[in-house]
């Protein structure tokens, strides 16, 4: 074998070795770095250490007398409609947004939509009852206006002061599986709602079989 051939074979071996190192070590390391960095940025955006209050239970009593908290250990999106809500343009948007969140996360048993309202007009109730998701356990309705108002209003005031923002007319609250409110979002702002969906995806545990 000539020296030129030996040199060419060595160069091929070196090239193959470099390619293998690149595929097996360098590229996975780069991918891990950027994925890890992206995850940290998303976690920082949500502020995992935030605590804007603890949610109360949403209990249901079954015919046999058993009592269950529908939102215990669930990631919850919460909205306060108040007393006798009507189907205003804003309330329709909020319900439709909740329906889209159901489409995105509703198959996960660890997710709940907590809607707080006492009674409501016939038009309001009819709109909700016609939603495709209305009969699913993902929706948790409660009429406990007083205690929920205190929890949400106090938390939202603290959030707005900390974030130095003007309070929104309508808002969603997001709580984790420990029942701690982590963040608030302008319910009428599409970008803020999109941000909420990203945050839900971060803290929502995967479904278990």
C-alpha positions as CSV (number, residue, x, y, z in Angstrom):
1,X,0.0,0.0,0.0
2,X,1.4,3.4,-1.0
3,X,1.9,6.2,1.5
4,X,-0.8,8.2,-0.2
5,X,-3.3,5.4,0.3
6,X,-2.3,5.0,3.9
7,X,-2.7,8.7,4.5
8,X,-6.2,8.7,2.8
9,X,-7.3,5.8,5.0
10,X,-6.2,7.6,8.1
11,X,-8.1,10.7,7.1
12,X,-11.2,8.6,6.5
13,X,-10.9,7.0,10.0
14,X,-10.4,10.4,11.6
15,X,-13.4,11.8,9.7
16,X,-15.6,8.8,10.7
17,X,-14.5,9.2,14.3
18,X,-15.3,13.0,14.3
19,X,-18.7,12.3,12.8
20,X,-19.5,9.7,15.4
21,X,-18.4,12.0,18.2
22,X,-20.5,14.8,16.7
23,X,-23.6,12.6,16.5
24,X,-23.3,10.8,19.8
25,X,-21.8,13.5,22.1
26,X,-21.7,17.0,20.7
27,X,-25.2,17.3,19.2
28,X,-27.0,15.7,22.2
29,X,-25.1,18.0,24.5
30,X,-26.1,21.1,22.5
31,X,-29.7,19.9,22.4
32,X,-29.8,19.3,26.1
33,X,-28.3,22.7,26.8
34,X,-30.9,24.6,24.8
35,X,-33.8,22.5,26.0
36,X,-32.7,23.0,29.6
37,X,-32.2,26.7,29.1
38,X,-35.6,27.0,27.5
39,X,-37.3,25.1,30.3
40,X,-35.6,27.4,32.9
41,X,-36.7,30.5,31.1
42,X,-40.3,29.2,31.0
43,X,-40.1,28.3,34.7
44,X,-38.7,31.7,35.5
45,X,-41.4,33.4,33.5
46,X,-44.1,31.6,35.6
47,X,-42.2,32.3,38.9
48,X,-42.5,29.0,40.6
49,X,-41.9,30.6,44.0
50,X,-45.0,32.9,43.6
51,X,-47.8,32.5,46.1
52,X,-50.9,34.7,45.8
53,X,-53.1,32.7,48.2
54,X,-54.5,29.3,48.7
55,X,-57.7,28.2,47.0
56,X,-60.6,26.7,48.9
57,X,-62.4,23.4,48.1
58,X,-65.1,22.9,45.6
59,X,-67.0,20.1,47.1
60,X,-69.7,17.9,45.6
61,X,-71.9,15.5,47.6
62,X,-73.0,12.3,45.9
63,X,-76.3,10.6,46.5
64,X,-74.7,8.0,48.8
65,X,-73.5,10.8,51.0
66,X,-69.8,10.7,50.0
67,X,-68.1,14.1,49.7
68,X,-65.4,15.0,47.2
69,X,-63.3,18.1,46.6
70,X,-63.4,18.4,42.8
71,X,-60.2,20.4,42.6
72,X,-57.9,18.8,45.2
73,X,-54.4,18.2,43.7
74,X,-55.5,19.7,40.4
75,X,-54.1,22.5,38.2
76,X,-56.9,25.0,38.0
77,X,-57.9,27.9,35.9
78,X,-60.2,30.1,38.0
79,X,-62.6,32.9,37.1
80,X,-65.1,34.8,39.2
81,X,-68.3,35.7,37.4
82,X,-70.1,36.9,40.5
83,X,-73.8,37.0,41.2
84,X,-76.4,36.7,38.5
85,X,-74.0,36.9,35.5
86,X,-75.4,37.8,32.2
87,X,-74.2,36.6,28.8
88,X,-72.3,39.9,28.1
89,X,-69.7,40.0,25.3
90,X,-66.9,39.7,28.0
91,X,-68.6,36.7,29.7
92,X,-69.1,35.0,26.3
93,X,-65.4,35.5,25.5
94,X,-64.4,34.1,28.9
95,X,-66.6,31.0,28.5
96,X,-65.4,30.4,25.0
97,X,-61.8,30.8,26.2
98,X,-62.4,28.2,28.9
99,X,-63.9,25.9,26.2
100,X,-60.7,26.2,24.2
101,X,-58.6,25.4,27.2
102,X,-60.8,22.3,27.7
103,X,-60.1,21.3,24.1
104,X,-56.3,21.6,24.9
105,X,-56.1,20.2,28.4
106,X,-59.4,18.6,29.2
107,X,-58.4,15.0,28.6
108,X,-55.9,15.4,31.4
109,X,-57.6,14.4,34.7
110,X,-55.3,16.7,36.6
111,X,-56.8,19.8,35.0
112,X,-59.9,21.8,36.1
113,X,-61.8,24.9,35.1
114,X,-63.2,26.5,38.2
115,X,-66.0,28.9,37.4
116,X,-67.5,30.9,40.4
117,X,-71.0,32.2,39.8
118,X,-74.3,32.4,41.8
119,X,-77.3,31.7,39.6
120,X,-77.1,33.6,36.3
121,X,-79.5,34.7,33.6
122,X,-81.2,32.2,31.4
123,X,-79.1,33.2,28.4
124,X,-75.9,32.8,30.4
125,X,-76.8,29.3,31.6
126,X,-78.1,28.3,28.2
127,X,-74.8,29.3,26.5
128,X,-72.8,27.2,29.0
129,X,-75.1,24.2,28.9
130,X,-74.9,24.1,25.1
131,X,-71.1,23.8,25.2
132,X,-69.8,20.4,24.1
133,X,-67.7,20.1,27.3
134,X,-70.5,21.1,29.7
135,X,-71.1,17.6,31.1
136,X,-67.4,16.8,31.7
137,X,-65.9,16.8,35.2
138,X,-63.2,19.2,34.0
139,X,-65.7,22.0,34.8
140,X,-66.1,22.8,38.5
141,X,-68.9,25.3,39.2
142,X,-69.4,26.8,42.7
143,X,-71.6,29.5,44.1
144,X,-69.4,30.3,47.1
145,X,-69.0,33.9,46.0
146,X,-67.9,35.4,49.4
147,X,-64.9,33.3,50.3
148,X,-63.7,33.0,46.7
149,X,-64.0,36.8,46.2
150,X,-61.8,37.4,49.2
151,X,-59.2,34.9,48.1
152,X,-59.0,36.1,44.5
153,X,-59.3,39.9,45.1
154,X,-56.6,39.8,47.8
155,X,-54.3,37.7,45.6
156,X,-54.9,39.8,42.5
157,X,-54.2,43.1,44.4
158,X,-50.9,41.6,45.5
159,X,-50.1,40.4,42.0
160,X,-50.8,43.8,40.4
161,X,-48.7,45.6,43.0
162,X,-45.8,43.2,42.5
163,X,-45.9,43.3,38.7
164,X,-46.7,47.1,38.7
165,X,-49.6,46.7,36.4
166,X,-53.1,48.1,36.2
167,X,-55.8,45.6,37.3
168,X,-57.7,44.1,34.4
169,X,-61.5,44.3,34.2
170,X,-61.7,40.5,34.0
171,X,-59.0,38.0,34.9
172,X,-58.1,34.3,35.3
173,X,-56.1,32.9,38.2
174,X,-53.9,29.8,37.8
175,X,-53.2,27.5,40.8
176,X,-50.9,24.5,41.0
177,X,-51.6,21.0,42.4
178,X,-50.9,22.3,45.9
179,X,-53.8,24.8,45.6
180,X,-51.4,27.8,45.5
181,X,-52.3,30.6,43.1
182,X,-49.2,31.2,41.0
183,X,-50.2,33.8,38.5
184,X,-53.1,36.0,37.2
185,X,-53.9,36.8,33.6
186,X,-56.0,39.4,31.8
187,X,-59.0,37.3,30.6
188,X,-59.8,39.6,27.7
189,X,-56.2,39.8,26.3
190,X,-55.4,37.1,23.8
191,X,-51.7,37.3,24.3
192,X,-52.0,37.0,28.1
193,X,-54.4,34.0,27.6
194,X,-51.8,32.4,25.3
195,X,-49.2,32.9,28.0
196,X,-51.5,31.2,30.5
197,X,-51.8,28.2,28.2
198,X,-48.0,27.9,28.1
199,X,-47.8,28.1,31.9
200,X,-50.5,25.4,32.3
201,X,-48.4,23.1,30.0
202,X,-45.4,23.7,32.3
203,X,-47.0,22.8,35.6
204,X,-49.7,20.3,34.6
205,X,-48.6,16.8,35.6
206,X,-49.0,14.2,32.8
207,X,-52.0,11.9,33.1
208,X,-51.5,8.7,34.9
209,X,-53.0,5.4,33.9
